[in-house]
Amino acid sequence: MNNLINIFSIFILVLVLSCRSATPATPIKVDRYTVVIIEETEARQFLPPSQLSAINSRVWRDYVSDHNGQWRVLDPHTDVSKDEDWVRESLKADRSSLPWLIFSNKKTGGSMPMPENLEQLMEKIKQ
């Protein structure tokens, strides 16, 4: 009898776990495609030229806009108190260095150090 109860319990556990959604967490809650770069503007002169060029590039901004997305480039000291929730949430997100990249949609996203160049940045935000 105990063996039957154990088997039934394991079956229920497997059933419950298999029905749960395996949706990866998003770094910020958004209702559409979003890209945020957080950079210390006073430290721009210390960034590799390819990284600074990527941050300032219209290519990724146009890509996001063309996909009905939203984007921001922020300094960590920016006053975002009157901004939208996703902007405030972006500055509150955990980060271990600057510049920092956050990209998200309703289902997936990432939060990581800023890629070294535009090609790598585009690769990340197109995921």
SEMIPA-745802 format. One record per residue (C-alpha): x, y, z. Coordinates in Angstrom, 3 decimals. Example, Ala and Ser with C-alpha at 12.3 -4.5 7.8 and 13.67 -1.06 7.14 Angstrom:
<recs>
px->12.300&py->-4.500&pz->7.800;
px->13.670&py->-1.060&pz->7.140;
</recs>
This chain:
<recs>
px->0.000&py->0.000&pz->0.000;
px->2.824&py->2.431&pz->0.864;
px->4.476&py->1.638&pz->-2.436;
px->1.284&py->2.586&pz->-4.298;
px->1.016&py->5.860&pz->-2.374;
px->4.659&py->6.697&pz->-3.172;
px->4.153&py->6.005&pz->-6.869;
px->0.963&py->8.089&pz->-6.910;
px->2.732&py->10.966&pz->-5.099;
px->5.606&py->10.939&pz->-7.583;
px->3.145&py->10.887&pz->-10.485;
px->1.287&py->13.928&pz->-9.111;
px->4.560&py->15.799&pz->-8.530;
px->5.757&py->15.110&pz->-12.088;
px->2.391&py->16.169&pz->-13.459;
px->2.376&py->19.435&pz->-11.527;
px->5.958&py->20.300&pz->-12.486;
px->5.437&py->19.487&pz->-16.152;
px->2.400&py->21.764&pz->-16.375;
px->4.244&py->24.794&pz->-15.066;
px->5.380&py->27.323&pz->-17.630;
px->9.113&py->27.379&pz->-18.187;
px->9.119&py->31.071&pz->-19.052;
px->12.487&py->32.668&pz->-18.311;
px->12.391&py->35.705&pz->-16.109;
px->12.642&py->39.115&pz->-17.705;
px->14.958&py->41.680&pz->-16.126;
px->12.261&py->44.385&pz->-16.237;
px->8.499&py->44.264&pz->-16.728;
px->7.541&py->45.738&pz->-20.074;
px->4.636&py->45.537&pz->-22.475;
px->6.801&py->45.648&pz->-25.600;
px->10.318&py->45.255&pz->-26.892;
px->12.670&py->47.380&pz->-24.779;
px->16.405&py->48.120&pz->-24.765;
px->18.149&py->50.163&pz->-22.087;
px->21.832&py->51.036&pz->-21.873;
px->23.110&py->52.465&pz->-18.603;
px->26.419&py->54.251&pz->-18.843;
px->28.426&py->56.667&pz->-16.732;
px->28.595&py->59.668&pz->-19.056;
px->31.546&py->61.126&pz->-17.158;
px->33.565&py->57.970&pz->-17.923;
px->33.033&py->57.920&pz->-21.693;
px->36.668&py->58.781&pz->-22.372;
px->37.681&py->55.489&pz->-20.726;
px->35.468&py->53.287&pz->-22.921;
px->36.908&py->51.426&pz->-25.908;
px->36.036&py->53.389&pz->-29.080;
px->34.071&py->50.450&pz->-30.515;
px->31.901&py->50.255&pz->-27.390;
px->31.254&py->53.990&pz->-27.299;
px->30.394&py->53.892&pz->-30.986;
px->27.906&py->51.074&pz->-30.322;
px->26.239&py->53.004&pz->-27.501;
px->25.833&py->56.076&pz->-29.718;
px->24.822&py->54.173&pz->-32.863;
px->21.513&py->54.859&pz->-34.596;
px->21.534&py->51.278&pz->-35.941;
px->20.304&py->49.600&pz->-32.754;
px->17.942&py->52.477&pz->-31.930;
px->16.353&py->52.276&pz->-35.384;
px->16.116&py->48.489&pz->-35.080;
px->14.231&py->48.794&pz->-31.779;
px->11.972&py->51.566&pz->-33.130;
px->11.286&py->49.574&pz->-36.329;
px->10.057&py->46.729&pz->-34.117;
px->7.637&py->49.055&pz->-32.273;
px->9.940&py->49.045&pz->-29.290;
px->11.190&py->51.590&pz->-26.823;
px->14.728&py->52.423&pz->-25.789;
px->16.755&py->54.635&pz->-23.491;
px->20.394&py->55.432&pz->-22.802;
px->20.684&py->56.516&pz->-19.182;
px->23.291&py->57.722&pz->-16.758;
px->22.937&py->55.956&pz->-13.384;
px->22.440&py->59.379&pz->-11.756;
px->19.546&py->60.391&pz->-14.013;
px->16.434&py->61.576&pz->-12.203;
px->13.768&py->59.203&pz->-13.499;
px->11.241&py->59.830&pz->-10.724;
px->8.693&py->61.193&pz->-13.214;
px->9.498&py->58.666&pz->-15.928;
px->7.620&py->55.493&pz->-16.808;
px->7.866&py->52.404&pz->-14.579;
px->10.118&py->50.476&pz->-16.977;
px->12.673&py->53.299&pz->-16.949;
px->12.741&py->53.485&pz->-13.148;
px->12.925&py->49.696&pz->-12.938;
px->15.877&py->49.682&pz->-15.354;
px->17.950&py->51.884&pz->-13.080;
px->17.077&py->49.721&pz->-10.078;
px->18.109&py->46.476&pz->-11.800;
px->21.176&py->44.711&pz->-10.431;
px->24.362&py->45.394&pz->-12.347;
px->27.984&py->44.775&pz->-11.542;
px->29.620&py->47.287&pz->-13.880;
px->29.022&py->50.066&pz->-16.371;
px->28.117&py->50.352&pz->-19.153;
px->25.266&py->47.874&pz->-18.751;
px->22.727&py->46.466&pz->-21.222;
px->19.147&py->45.496&pz->-20.385;
px->16.795&py->44.150&pz->-23.032;
px->13.375&py->42.674&pz->-22.519;
px->9.986&py->41.867&pz->-23.937;
px->6.961&py->40.187&pz->-22.387;
px->8.596&py->36.743&pz->-22.431;
px->12.367&py->36.928&pz->-22.206;
px->15.306&py->39.265&pz->-21.909;
px->18.766&py->39.821&pz->-20.552;
px->20.802&py->41.990&pz->-18.239;
px->24.552&py->42.014&pz->-18.787;
px->27.671&py->44.094&pz->-19.299;
px->27.489&py->46.146&pz->-22.478;
px->28.954&py->44.263&pz->-25.472;
px->32.237&py->45.556&pz->-26.881;
px->30.905&py->46.593&pz->-30.302;
px->27.796&py->47.168&pz->-32.399;
px->27.836&py->43.708&pz->-33.984;
px->27.793&py->42.031&pz->-30.550;
px->25.141&py->44.455&pz->-29.290;
px->22.854&py->43.654&pz->-32.231;
px->23.404&py->39.936&pz->-31.705;
px->22.277&py->40.250&pz->-28.075;
px->19.225&py->42.444&pz->-28.589;
px->17.962&py->40.303&pz->-31.493;
px->17.697&py->37.235&pz->-29.237;
</recs>
